[in-house]
Amino acid sequence: MSKFLIFSSIFVLFLFGSCSTNSNGSDDDNNNNNNNSKPITPENVLGTWEIYYFTKRMRPAGTQSGTGTTRRHAEYDGYRITFENERKTYFETNPLKQKTINGTYSVDESTSSITLKYASPHSGKDSTTVMRITRMDDGGSLYTRVIEYPLSVGDLKYEVEDIQYLRNIDKAPNAHPNVDKVALSRENMTGSWKVKKYTKTIDGTVDSAAGDTIVNSVYKFDKDYTYKAYSPDGEFIQHGPYAITDDVIHMYNSEDYSKDPSVFMVIQKSEKSFTHYFRQLLLPSNKVPQDWIIEAVFEKVE
């Protein structure tokens, strides 16, 4: 999926990549009656906002909104949008804090929305996106955005609901209310980590051969926020910078920054090991979604 545009556009995914939901607050996504809610005003939206939790909910077209399968999309964590004062300009950055797009914005208090105007990085054409903010709370340090759009896979029709949870990095840089996360840091990830176990399950059936080319792979994370990856036989695969956002690691390939980064979402972490868990809804043409679960256990190499 393209990561040029996270806030300024919507990308319909045929590979519905996701991680398991571990929030106990997502059922409240569309509730605008929070007692701590603040109005969407030009003053309240100023600053830099970071995605700390992102879910997709998919249901067959025509069924009730708010129902269906929900998955966390940890690959979006760490993307930011900054709204600047006076000039009403904004820009977006990836988890490495590199600018990906910029433009102008306006706030409509009557509809609790923000309109973004920018030049598409793909076509160069002038483009417009309207962000609908469903809730801003905790003193204006957090807000929730919901986007709904149709998805067609062959003859099958779905409705998708993207729910973005963002925090103001000046007011609440480490906040993730109602979401349990493992605390990762450069210090506790530095070193070499070997894949000791890899399991892939599709619709409840384990792919017993999936780990044959992955087990014994090694990832080496250095203190300067760079990493190196090696195959099970020790062959160098790739290297580049990495970024950590709460429980998520984004690993970029220095040979081609246009490619989407590899992502680990860590659900368990100790001094000597960590567990990565990733879940996907794969949508083959004209077939019902397939539920993929990937789990990898890493052990520290002394």
C-alpha positions in Angstrom: 0.0 0.0 0.0 1.2 3.5 -0.7 2.2 5.6 2.3 2.6 8.9 0.5 -0.9 9.8 1.7 -2.2 8.7 5.0 -4.5 11.5 6.0 -5.0 13.2 2.6 -6.5 10.2 0.8 -8.0 6.7 1.2 -6.5 3.6 -0.3 -8.7 0.6 -0.8 -6.8 -2.5 0.0 -7.3 -5.9 -1.6 -4.9 -7.3 1.0 -6.6 -6.3 4.2 -3.5 -6.3 6.4 -4.0 -6.0 10.1 -3.0 -7.0 13.6 -5.3 -8.2 16.3 -7.4 -5.7 18.1 -6.3 -5.3 21.7 -8.4 -2.3 22.6 -11.4 -2.3 25.0 -12.6 1.1 23.8 -13.3 0.7 20.1 -17.0 0.1 20.5 -17.3 3.8 21.3 -15.9 4.9 17.9 -18.9 6.9 16.7 -20.0 8.4 20.0 -19.8 12.2 19.9 -21.4 12.7 23.3 -18.3 12.2 25.4 -18.4 14.5 28.4 -14.8 15.4 27.8 -15.3 16.2 24.1 -14.1 19.5 22.7 -15.3 21.3 19.6 -13.3 21.1 16.4 -12.0 24.6 16.0 -8.9 26.1 14.3 -7.3 26.6 17.7 -8.0 23.0 18.9 -6.6 21.3 15.8 -3.2 23.1 15.8 -0.1 21.1 16.4 1.3 17.7 15.4 -1.0 14.6 15.6 0.2 11.0 15.5 -1.7 7.8 14.8 -1.4 5.6 17.8 -4.1 3.1 16.9 -5.8 2.3 13.6 -8.5 -0.2 12.9 -10.5 -1.3 9.9 -13.9 -2.8 10.2 -15.4 -4.7 7.2 -18.9 -5.9 6.6 -21.0 -7.1 3.7 -22.6 -4.3 1.8 -26.1 -3.5 3.1 -25.5 -4.8 6.7 -25.7 -2.6 9.7 -23.0 0.0 10.3 -20.8 -0.9 13.3 -20.9 -4.6 12.7 -18.5 -6.9 10.9 -14.9 -7.9 11.4 -12.5 -5.5 13.0 -8.7 -5.7 12.7 -5.9 -3.5 14.0 -3.6 -2.0 11.3 -0.4 -1.4 13.2 1.5 -0.4 10.0 -0.2 3.0 10.2 1.0 3.8 13.7 3.6 6.6 13.8 2.3 8.5 10.8 1.8 12.2 11.6 0.0 15.3 10.4 0.9 18.8 11.5 -1.5 21.7 11.3 0.3 25.1 11.3 -1.0 28.5 12.4 -1.8 31.6 10.4 -0.8 30.3 7.0 -3.2 27.4 7.4 -0.6 25.0 6.0 -0.2 21.4 6.9 2.3 18.5 6.2 2.4 14.8 6.8 5.4 12.7 7.9 6.2 9.0 8.0 7.5 7.2 11.1 11.0 8.3 10.2 9.7 11.9 10.5 10.3 12.4 6.7 7.8 14.8 5.0 5.6 12.9 2.5 3.2 15.6 1.5 2.1 19.2 2.3 -0.7 21.6 1.4 -3.3 23.9 3.0 -6.2 23.3 5.3 -9.4 24.9 6.6 -11.6 24.0 9.5 -15.5 23.8 9.4 -16.8 24.0 13.0 -20.4 23.3 11.9 -19.5 19.9 10.4 -16.5 19.1 12.7 -14.4 18.6 9.6 -11.0 19.6 8.2 -10.6 20.2 4.4 -7.1 19.4 3.0 -5.9 20.8 -0.3 -2.7 19.4 -1.9 -1.0 18.3 -5.1 -1.3 14.6 -5.5 2.2 13.0 -5.3 1.1 10.5 -7.9 -0.5 12.7 -10.6 0.5 16.2 -9.6 -3.1 17.3 -9.9 -4.8 19.5 -7.3 -6.7 17.4 -4.9 -9.0 17.8 -1.9 -9.9 15.6 1.0 -12.3 16.2 3.8 -11.4 14.8 7.2 -14.5 14.2 9.5 -13.5 14.3 13.2 -15.9 12.3 15.2 -14.5 13.1 18.7 -11.8 15.3 20.3 -11.3 14.6 24.0 -9.0 14.6 27.0 -8.4 18.3 26.9 -7.9 18.4 23.2 -5.0 16.0 23.3 -6.7 13.1 21.4 -9.1 12.9 18.5 -10.8 10.1 16.5 -11.5 10.1 12.8 -13.9 7.7 11.1 -13.9 7.1 7.3 -16.5 4.8 5.5 -16.1 3.7 1.9 -17.2 0.8 -0.4 -14.9 -2.1 -1.5 -15.6 -4.4 -4.4 -13.8 -7.7 -4.8 -15.1 -9.3 -8.0 -18.8 -9.7 -7.6 -18.6 -9.2 -3.8 -19.5 -5.9 -2.2 -18.3 -4.7 1.2 -18.4 -1.6 3.4 -15.2 -0.6 5.1 -14.8 1.7 8.2 -11.4 3.1 8.9 -11.0 4.4 12.4 -7.9 6.4 13.3 -7.0 7.4 16.8 -4.5 10.2 17.1 -2.7 12.0 19.9 -1.2 15.5 20.1 2.5 14.8 20.5 3.0 18.1 22.5 0.1 17.4 24.9 0.1 13.6 25.1 3.1 12.2 23.3 2.8 8.7 24.9 -0.9 8.4 25.4 -2.8 5.4 24.2 -6.0 5.2 26.4 -7.9 2.0 26.5 -5.2 0.2 24.4 -2.8 -2.2 26.0 0.7 -2.0 24.4 4.1 -3.4 25.0 6.6 -0.7 25.6 9.5 -0.9 23.1 12.5 1.3 23.0 15.9 1.6 21.3 17.5 0.3 24.5 15.4 -2.9 24.9 15.6 -3.7 21.2 19.3 -3.2 20.5 21.0 -6.4 19.6 20.5 -9.4 17.4 17.3 -11.4 17.4 16.8 -14.8 15.8 13.4 -16.2 14.6 13.0 -19.4 16.7 9.4 -20.2 15.7 7.2 -19.1 12.9 3.5 -20.1 12.4 1.1 -19.2 9.6 -2.6 -20.1 10.0 -5.2 -19.7 7.2 -8.8 -20.1 8.2 -7.8 -22.2 11.2 -5.4 -24.5 9.2 -1.7 -24.3 10.0 0.7 -24.1 7.1 3.4 -26.4 8.4 5.9 -25.4 5.7 5.6 -21.7 6.2 8.5 -21.4 8.5 11.0 -23.4 6.5 12.6 -20.3 4.9 12.1 -18.0 7.9 13.1 -19.8 11.1 16.7 -18.9 12.0 16.6 -15.5 10.2 18.3 -12.8 12.2 17.5 -9.1 12.7 20.1 -6.9 14.2 19.0 -3.5 15.6 21.7 -1.0 16.4 21.5 2.0 18.7 21.8 4.5 15.8 18.3 3.3 14.7 19.6 1.2 11.8 19.1 -2.5 11.3 20.4 -5.4 9.2 18.5 -8.6 8.2 20.0 -12.0 7.4 18.6 -15.2 6.0 18.6 -18.5 7.9 21.9 -19.4 6.2 23.5 -16.1 7.2 23.2 -14.3 3.9 22.7 -10.5 4.1 19.2 -9.6 3.0 18.7 -5.8 3.5 19.5 -2.9 5.8 18.2 0.5 6.6 16.7 2.8 9.3 14.0 1.8 11.7 11.5 3.6 13.8 9.7 2.6 17.0 6.1 3.8 17.8 4.9 2.2 21.1 4.7 -1.5 20.3 5.4 -1.2 16.5 8.7 -1.3 14.6 8.9 0.1 11.0 12.0 -1.2 9.1 12.8 0.6 5.8 15.0 -0.7 3.0 17.8 1.6 2.2 18.0 0.3 -1.3 14.4 1.5 -2.1 12.7 4.0 0.2 9.6 3.9 -2.1 8.7 0.5 -0.8 6.5 0.2 2.2 8.5 -0.7 5.3 8.4 -4.1 7.0 6.5 -4.0 10.3 6.7 -5.9 13.5 3.9 -5.6 16.1 5.2 -6.9 19.4 2.6 -8.4 21.8 5.1 -9.9 24.3 8.6 -8.7 25.2 11.1 -9.8 27.7 14.9 -9.2 28.0 15.6 -12.4 26.0 12.7 -12.7 23.6 9.7 -11.0 21.9 6.7 -12.2 19.9 5.4 -10.6 16.7 1.8 -11.1 15.8 0.2 -10.1 12.5 -3.3 -10.8 11.2 -4.7 -10.3 7.7 -8.0 -10.6 5.9 -7.0 -11.7 2.4 -9.6 -11.1 -0.2 -9.2 -13.3 -3.3 -11.2 -12.4 -6.4 -14.8 -13.6 -6.1 -14.1 -15.5 -2.8 -15.0 -14.8 0.8 -12.2 -13.3 3.0 -9.6 -15.6 4.3 -8.4 -15.1 7.8 -4.6 -15.2 8.0 -2.6 -15.2 11.3 1.2 -15.0 11.5 3.1 -15.4 14.7 6.9 -15.2 15.1 8.9 -15.8 18.3 12.3 -14.1 18.4 15.1 -14.9 20.8 18.1 -12.7 21.6 21.4 -13.9 20.2 24.2 -13.5 22.8 
